[in-house]
C-alpha cells in the first residue's frame, strides 16, 4: 500500500507517505501560509520515499475541523491528486489525527482532542484507542465555547491540542477533575492521517475524488465587519 497524506488544518503543515509499512514525513510550522509550501513538500516527501505519484494507491487528507483556508487547501490538493490518478480519497478527521498524535506522545485514554476554533470557541473530539493502537471516535465532534463543553460518560479525559492551550483556564473551571492534560505542544500531523487513512482504505472506505469534502462544524465561516466590531 502506497498512501500520500496531507494535514494543514493548523499552523503546522505536514505531508507524509506510507509505503511498504514505513512512514516518511515532512513538517513545517508555516504560520498558516501553507499555499507556498504544500506542493513543494508533497514532491519532497515523494522523493524521500522514492515513489512517483503513479505509484500511489490512495490519498488521505485532514478534512477538518480546523483553519478554514488550510482545510480547503488539503481538500483541493487531495481531490486533484485523486482525480488525476483515479485513486480513492480518504477523509480523516483532523481531531482524530490530533488524538492519535496525543496517544503516540503518551496521552492516557480516553482522549479529548481540542482545536482552537477562534471566536472564543473550541472544536472538541472524543476518542478511545482500538486494539491496533489507532484512534476511534466515541462521540460526535462538536463546536462550542469552552465554558459550555460537556464530556461523555463519567471518565477522566486526557486533553491535548491547541484548544487546550488557548482556553486552559476556562476548561479547568468547566471540567474540573474530569480533565487531565498533556501540556506540551501537540498538533494533528500527516503521519497520523496516513495511519488512520490506511485503516480506512483497508476497510473499503475510500471515496471518489468528487466526494472529498471538508468538515467545518461551523455553518458560518466568517463574521461580517459589523459582527466583529460587536464581538470586541
C-alpha positions as CSV (number, residue, x, y, z in Angstrom):
1,X,0.0,0.0,0.0
2,X,1.4,3.4,-1.0
3,X,-0.6,6.3,0.5
4,X,0.0,10.0,0.5
5,X,-1.3,12.0,3.5
6,X,-1.8,15.8,3.8
7,X,-2.7,17.7,7.0
8,X,-2.8,21.5,7.2
9,X,-5.8,22.3,9.5
10,X,-3.5,24.2,11.9
11,X,-0.4,26.4,11.6
12,X,1.7,23.2,11.3
13,X,1.8,21.9,7.7
14,X,2.8,18.3,7.2
15,X,2.8,15.7,4.4
16,X,3.6,12.0,4.7
17,X,3.9,8.9,2.7
18,X,3.0,5.5,4.0
19,X,4.7,2.9,1.8
20,X,5.7,-0.7,2.3
21,X,4.8,-0.4,6.0
22,X,7.1,2.6,6.5
23,X,6.3,6.3,7.2
24,X,8.1,9.3,5.8
25,X,7.0,12.8,6.8
26,X,7.9,16.4,6.1
27,X,6.7,19.0,8.6
28,X,6.9,22.8,8.8
29,X,5.4,25.5,11.0
30,X,4.2,27.8,8.3
31,X,2.1,30.1,10.3
32,X,-0.9,29.2,8.2
33,X,0.8,30.3,5.0
34,X,0.7,26.8,3.6
35,X,-0.1,27.7,-0.1
36,X,3.6,28.4,-0.9
37,X,4.8,25.1,0.5
38,X,2.3,22.4,0.1
39,X,3.1,21.2,-3.4
40,X,6.8,21.5,-2.8
41,X,6.6,19.4,0.3
42,X,4.5,16.8,-1.5
43,X,7.2,16.5,-4.1
44,X,9.9,16.3,-1.4
45,X,8.3,13.5,0.6
46,X,7.5,11.5,-2.5
47,X,11.2,11.8,-3.4
48,X,12.1,10.7,0.1
49,X,10.0,7.6,-0.4
50,X,11.5,7.1,-3.9
51,X,8.0,7.0,-5.3
52,X,6.3,8.7,-8.2
53,X,2.7,9.8,-7.9
54,X,1.8,7.0,-10.3
55,X,2.8,4.6,-7.5
56,X,0.1,5.9,-5.1
57,X,-2.9,3.8,-4.3
58,X,-4.8,6.5,-2.3
59,X,-4.5,10.0,-0.9
60,X,-5.6,10.7,2.7
61,X,-6.3,14.3,4.0
62,X,-7.1,16.0,7.2
63,X,-10.7,17.1,6.4
64,X,-11.1,19.3,9.5
65,X,-12.4,20.8,11.6
66,X,-9.7,23.5,11.7
67,X,-8.5,26.6,10.0
68,X,-10.8,27.1,7.0
69,X,-8.2,28.0,4.5
70,X,-5.9,25.1,5.4
71,X,-8.7,22.6,5.4
72,X,-9.8,23.8,1.9
73,X,-6.3,23.6,0.7
74,X,-5.9,20.0,1.9
75,X,-9.2,19.0,0.3
76,X,-8.3,20.7,-3.0
77,X,-4.9,19.0,-3.2
78,X,-6.3,15.6,-2.3
79,X,-9.1,16.0,-4.9
80,X,-6.7,17.0,-7.6
81,X,-4.4,14.1,-7.0
82,X,-7.1,11.5,-6.5
83,X,-8.9,12.7,-9.7
84,X,-5.8,12.9,-11.8
85,X,-4.6,9.4,-10.8
86,X,-8.1,7.8,-10.5
87,X,-7.4,6.7,-6.9
88,X,-9.5,6.9,-3.7
89,X,-9.6,9.9,-1.5
90,X,-9.7,9.2,2.3
91,X,-11.0,12.0,4.5
92,X,-9.6,11.7,8.1
93,X,-10.8,13.9,10.9
94,X,-8.2,16.4,12.0
95,X,-9.3,15.9,15.6
96,X,-8.8,12.1,15.2
97,X,-5.3,12.8,13.9
98,X,-4.7,15.1,16.9
99,X,-5.9,12.4,19.3
100,X,-3.6,9.9,17.6
101,X,-0.6,12.2,17.9
102,X,-1.5,12.7,21.6
103,X,-1.7,9.0,22.2
104,X,1.6,8.4,20.4
105,X,3.2,11.0,22.7
106,X,1.9,9.5,25.9
107,X,-1.7,10.7,26.4
108,X,-3.9,8.3,28.5
109,X,-7.3,7.3,27.3
110,X,-9.9,8.4,26.7
111,X,-8.6,11.4,24.8
112,X,-10.2,14.8,24.5
113,X,-8.8,16.4,21.3
114,X,-9.2,20.2,21.3
115,X,-8.5,22.6,18.4
116,X,-8.8,26.4,18.7
117,X,-11.9,27.4,16.6
118,X,-11.2,31.1,17.3
119,X,-14.1,33.4,18.2
120,X,-13.9,32.1,21.8
121,X,-14.8,28.5,20.8
122,X,-13.2,25.1,20.6
123,X,-13.5,22.1,18.3
124,X,-13.8,19.0,20.5
125,X,-13.5,15.4,19.6
126,X,-13.7,12.3,21.9
127,X,-11.6,9.3,21.2
128,X,-10.6,5.8,22.5
129,X,-7.8,3.7,21.1
130,X,-8.6,0.4,19.4
131,X,-6.6,-2.9,19.6
132,X,-4.3,-1.8,16.8
133,X,-3.4,1.4,18.6
134,X,-5.5,3.8,16.4
135,X,-7.9,6.5,17.5
136,X,-11.6,5.7,17.3
137,X,-14.3,8.3,17.9
138,X,-16.8,7.6,20.7
139,X,-19.0,10.6,20.3
140,X,-19.8,13.3,17.7
141,X,-17.3,16.1,17.3
142,X,-18.7,19.4,18.4
143,X,-18.1,23.2,18.3
144,X,-18.8,25.1,21.5
145,X,-17.5,27.7,23.9
146,X,-15.0,26.1,26.4
147,X,-17.2,27.0,29.3
148,X,-20.1,25.0,27.7
149,X,-18.1,21.8,26.9
150,X,-19.6,18.6,28.3
151,X,-17.8,15.3,28.4
152,X,-19.4,11.9,27.7
153,X,-19.8,9.4,30.5
154,X,-18.0,9.8,33.8
155,X,-14.4,9.1,32.8
156,X,-11.4,11.4,33.3
157,X,-10.4,12.6,29.9
158,X,-6.8,13.5,28.8
159,X,-7.0,16.7,26.9
160,X,-4.5,17.6,24.1
161,X,-4.1,20.2,21.4
162,X,-4.1,23.9,20.6
163,X,-7.6,24.4,22.0
164,X,-6.3,23.3,25.4
165,X,-3.6,25.9,25.4
166,X,-5.9,28.6,24.2
167,X,-8.6,28.1,26.8
168,X,-6.9,26.2,29.7
169,X,-8.4,28.3,32.5
170,X,-11.9,28.1,31.2
171,X,-11.6,24.4,30.6
172,X,-10.3,23.8,34.0
173,X,-13.2,25.7,35.5
174,X,-15.7,23.9,33.4
175,X,-14.4,20.3,33.6
176,X,-12.6,20.2,36.9
177,X,-11.2,16.8,38.0
178,X,-12.6,15.2,34.9
179,X,-9.9,16.8,32.7
180,X,-6.3,15.7,32.8
181,X,-3.9,17.2,30.3
182,X,-0.7,17.0,28.3
183,X,0.9,20.4,28.4
184,X,3.4,20.1,25.5
185,X,2.5,21.3,22.0
186,X,0.7,18.6,20.1
187,X,-0.8,19.2,16.6
188,X,-2.5,16.9,14.1
189,X,0.1,15.5,11.7
190,X,0.1,13.8,8.4
191,X,1.8,10.7,9.8
192,X,-1.3,10.2,11.9
193,X,-3.6,11.0,9.0
194,X,-1.7,8.3,7.0
195,X,-2.1,5.6,9.6
196,X,-5.8,6.4,10.1
197,X,-6.3,6.7,6.3
198,X,-4.6,3.3,5.8
199,X,-7.1,1.7,8.2
200,X,-10.0,3.3,6.3
201,X,-8.6,2.1,3.0
202,X,-8.3,-1.5,4.3
203,X,-12.0,-1.2,5.4
204,X,-13.0,-0.1,1.9
205,X,-13.9,3.5,2.9
206,X,-12.2,5.3,0.1
207,X,-14.2,7.9,-1.8
208,X,-14.2,9.1,-5.4
209,X,-12.4,12.5,-5.7
210,X,-15.6,14.5,-6.2
211,X,-16.9,13.3,-2.8
212,X,-13.9,14.5,-0.8
213,X,-15.4,17.3,1.3
214,X,-14.2,19.4,4.2
215,X,-15.8,19.3,7.7
216,X,-16.2,22.7,9.2
217,X,-18.8,22.2,12.1
218,X,-19.3,25.9,12.0
219,X,-22.0,26.8,9.4
220,X,-20.9,30.4,9.1
221,X,-17.3,30.6,8.1
222,X,-16.6,34.3,8.6
223,X,-18.0,37.2,10.6
224,X,-19.1,40.4,8.9
225,X,-17.2,43.6,9.9
226,X,-20.2,44.7,12.0
227,X,-20.2,41.3,13.8
228,X,-16.5,41.6,14.5
229,X,-16.9,45.0,16.0
230,X,-19.8,43.8,18.2
231,X,-17.8,40.9,19.4
232,X,-14.9,43.1,20.6
